[in-house]
Amino acid sequence: MIPYEDLRLSNKAFEEEFKLAFAAFLDKGWYILGAKVKELEAAFAAYNGTRHCIGVGNGLDALTLALRSLNLEPGDEIIVPSNTFIATILSILQNGLKPVLVEPDINTYNIDPSLIGQAITPRTRALMVVHLYGKCCSMDKILAIKEKHGLKLIEDCAQAHGARYKGGLSGTFGEIGCFSFYPTKNLGALGDGGAVILEDDELAKRIRRLRNYGSEVKYYNEEVGVNSRLDELQAALLLVKIGSLEKMNAHRRKLAAIYHARLKSDFIKPQLHPDYLDVYHIFNVRHPKRDALRENLQSHGIGTEIHYPVAPNKQNATRKVLGGLSYPIAEEIHATTLSIPCSVCHTEEDISRVVEVMNKF
């Protein structure tokens, strides 16, 4: 059996260090917003070359708090890709804002910059781009639009830890970069977790306050905040792994190279381009008989996932807000995409076996 992901195997190399980190955490007796959270925030800020990193409860909260920190008004419009994970949309809705969906580029699966301009209205306040599957968006064109229209830029980097565009790291192009440390991510915790990175001192101060009940000094609340704090234990475990992020990303690229070189042309593979350094959180292929392909792989003991089976505008939760409009490119992607094994738990032999089975389909 070749699973799509095996977190036990993926984390096996860190097991002894995890045990030491947990023992130190237990001995310390400080469980919330302690030294390890500060240490991880400093380490992740240093990795990304940013002034600030703020640990929060999860990736959705990172996006939600990022938007909330910008002092937007109810009904303000946020441009967002039409094929993203639902969390991106939820962060907009939970702030009383209006998501305006823009179709992706069918080749990169990221928002198509050539379509953004026609979606901008007098109520547009921000762009929320998503570096989907571990590939950065086309940031030169997006930054030009941002500057031309005076918009804020928030980056959803939940799948793009360490991804680069023309040498620039994901999350460092706009006002705020938002990350998830969900266990399957390229830098994954052993539970939920998230972070935002940014340069602006005042925004950072506000997000730190918002994540902690709107409080800077204990029991003194400056505004209505939330409880969204990165757990001290998860920070300690992430500190064990952060130094290996580049190595883990390189392993994913090595596996992806096998797919690129050996999968036959029946399968639409991720686009390669020298401007992008991809980290392959997801290696997806597209095929018109996606469901039959998935069943075939399963019959050979190969696990897969679909990211994602339902487009945001088709979800019951968002149908009233997003329904009634057609997004054919997003819907085509959602109907044909299949995520195949490409994780640190996999070997080159595993991927060769996947290629062998797929090429016989």
N, C-alpha and C positions, 0 to 999 in steps of 0.2 A: 504493500500500500504506500502510495506517495500522497500524503495529505496536502491540502492547499496550504495549510500553516500548522505547525506544531510548536506552540509556545514553550512547552517543556524543553524541547530540543533547542529552540532558538535561544533560550536563556541558560542552557546547561553550562556554557563556558564561564558564566558569571556566578555560578551557584555558591562556591566557597566565599567569594567576596560579598555576596548577598548575606550570607550567614553572619559574617563579621560585622557588616553594616547594621543588620538587625540587632545583633547583640549590643553594639554600641548605642543604638537608638533606645533599646530597652533599658540599658544601664543609665542613660542620661535622664530619662524620665520627663522629657519635654516633647510634646506631641504635636503642637500646632504653632506654625510660624516661628520656628526655631532656627538654629544655626545652619542646619542642612538646607533649608529652603533658601536662605540668604546665599549659601555657598553655591547651590545649583543656579540660582539667578545670576550670580556673578560669572559662573562658568559658561552658561548658555549665552549671556550677553557677550562675553569674550569670544566665544566661538563665532558668533554672528557679526562681531565688530560693532556692536551698538552700545549706547550709553546705559540703557535700562533693559532689564528683563523682570517681569512680574509673574510669579507663579499663581495660577488660578485652578479652580476645581476640575475643569475639563475644557475641551476645545470649543464647545458651544458657548460656554461662559466667556471664553477669551474673545470670541466674536461679538457677543452681546455687550460686554463691558467696553470693548473698543468703540462700538457705535455709540453707546451711551455717553462716553466721555467727550464726544464731539459737540454736545449741546444742540442736537438737531431738534426740529419741531415735528409734532405729529403730522403725518401725511407727507413729509419730505420723501423724495424718491431716491432709492439706492439701486444702481445698475448692477446686475449680478448675472452670471451665466445660467442658461436655461437647463443645463444638464448636471448641476451640482448635487452633492448630497444634501439632504433635507435640512441639516443643521445650519447651513449658510442662509437659507430662506428663513428659518425659525428665528435666527438672531435679529433679522430685520423686522419681522412681525412682532416679536416680543418687545421691541422698542417703539411700537406704534408707527412704524415707517412703512413705506410702500415699496415692495420689490418690483423692479422693472427688469424683466428677463430679456436677455440678449443671447442669440444663438451662438454656439461654438463653431470654431473652425473644424471641419470634419476630419482634417489630417492630424491636428494636435489635440483635439478634444477640449482645448481651452477657449475662453471667450474670444470671439472674432473681432479684432479692433476695428475692422472696416465697417462693422455694423453698429458700433457704439454711438457714433455721432447722431444717427437718426433716432436714437432712443432718448436723447437728452432733451429735457424741457426746462422751463423756468424753475421747476420744483426740484430738479436734480441737484443733489448735494454731495454724493459720494459714489465712487466706484468700489465695488467689493469683488476683487478678482480671486479666482481659485486656481492654484497650481495643481491641477488634477493629475492623479496617478504618479506624481513625482517629477513632472515636467513643468518648468516655469512658463508663465505666459510670455507673450511677445511684448516685453516691457518698454522698449523704445517707443513704440507706437502708442501704448497706453499712457505713458508719462507725458507724451506730447498732447494727448487729449485732456489729461488732468490739468496741465498747465494752461491750455487754451481756454478752458471753461471754469477754471478756478475751483476744481473739485478736490475733495479729500480722497485718499486712496487707502483702503484697508486690504491686506493680503491674507487670504485663507491658505495657510501653509500646512494644514493638517497632514497632508500626504507628501510633503516636500522638504523635510529636514535635510539641509545640506545641498539642495538642488541649486543650480546656478544658471544665470542667463548672462552671457558675455562677461563671465567672471564674477558678477554680482550675485550675492546669496538671496534666496527667496526670503521674503519678509523684511528686506532692507530697502526696498524701492519707494514705499509709501510712508504715510504717517505711522501706521501700526501694522506689525506682522503678528498673526495669530496662529498658535500651534496647539496640537493635541498630543498628549503622551499616552493615548489609549494603547493597551498592550501590544497590538499588532503593528503599531507605527514603526518607522525606521529607527526612531528613538522612543522606545515604548517602556512604560512603567509596568508594575505588576498590579495595576488598578487604574482608576481614572486619574487624569491630571491634564493640565494645560498651561500655557504661558503666552504672554504678549511681549514683543520686543519693540522698542521705539527709542527715538532720540530726544523728544521734547520733554523737558523737566516737569512742566506744569501738567501735561497730560499724564505722565507717569505718576505724579503725586496723586492725581485724581483717581486713576485706576486702582492704585494701592488702597485708597480710601474706600472706593466703591466695593472692592472685593471683601472688605472687612466691616460690614454693617454701616458704611459711610463714616467710619471712625478712624482718626489718626492717633488719638489718645484714648486709652481704654475707658469705656463708659461715657465718652463725650462724642456725640454723633453730629457731624456737620451736615449731612444730607442723608436721604433715604438710599441706603446701600443694600447689598446682599451678602450672603455667606458663601463665598467662593474662594477658598484658600487651598493652594496646593498642599497636600498632606506631607507632613514632615518625614514620614517613613518612605513615601514614594520619592521624595526628593533625595533621600539617602541612597535609594536603590538606583535612581537615574544617574547619580554621581558616579556610581560604579561603571555605568555603561557609556557615559558621554564621551570618554576618551577613545572609545572604539567606534564611534559613529562613522567616521570616514572609512574605516576598515570594513564595516558592515555594508556601507553603501557600495564600496568597491566590489564586494562579493556579489551583491545583487547585479551590478553591471556585468560582471564576468558571466553570470548565469544568463542574463539577457542577451549577451553577445552570442551565445549558443543558439538561442531562438532566432536571432536576426540572421545568423549565418546559415542555419540548417532547416528552418521551417519553410515549407514550400509556399508558393505564391498564392495558393487558395485562401490563405489567411492574411487578413489585413493587419499588419504589425505596426507598433508605434513608430512614428516618424523619427528619423535620425537627422541631426543638423549640427554643424560645428559650433553654433552659437549657444547650444544648450548642453549642460551636463545634467543628465537625468539620474534620478536615484531609484527609480523603479519600485516605489512602494507597491505599485500594481503593474504587472506586465499583462496588458490586455490584448486580445486579438478580436477582430470582428469577422463574422461569418454569417451568411444568410440562413444557414441551418444551425444556428447557435444551440438550440435546445437539444437537437439530435447529437451534436458534437459533444455536448456536456454529458449526455447519457452514455455515449460511447466511451468517453474517458472514465466515467464512473465504473463502467463494466470492466475496465482494465485496472481498477484500483487507483485511479488518479483523481484527486479532489480538485474542485474548481469553485469559484464564486462568481456572482454577477454584480458588478458595480456600475450601474444599479438597475434592478429590473423595472422600476417605475419612475418615469420622469416627474419632477416636482409638480408640474401643473396637472398631473394625473392623480396625485395623492389625495385621498379623502380629506386629510387635514387642511389642505390648501386649496381645495377645489373652488371654494367660494371666492377666494382672493385671486387665484391664478387661472381658474377654469374659463372656458369659452374662447381662449386663444390657442392658436396652433403653433407648435414649435417642431416642425418636421425633422430638422437635423438632430435635435436632442432626442426625439422619439426614435429616430433611426438608430442612433447610438445605443440607446437603452434596449432596443429590441434585438441587437446583433452582437453586443459586446460580451466577452467572456474573459474572466481573469484566471490565468493559469499559474501553477506553482513558480514562485521566484522569491524565495525568502532565505534568511540566513540559516534556516534549518535544512535547506536543500543542498545536495551535492551536485557536481557536474554530471555525475552518473544518473542522478534522478532526472535532471533536465534532458539528458540524452534519451532517456526512456520516454519521457513525455513527447519529445519530438518524433520518436519512432512511431508511437501510437497515433499521433495526430496526422503524420504524413501518410498513413494508411487509410485515413478517414475518407 
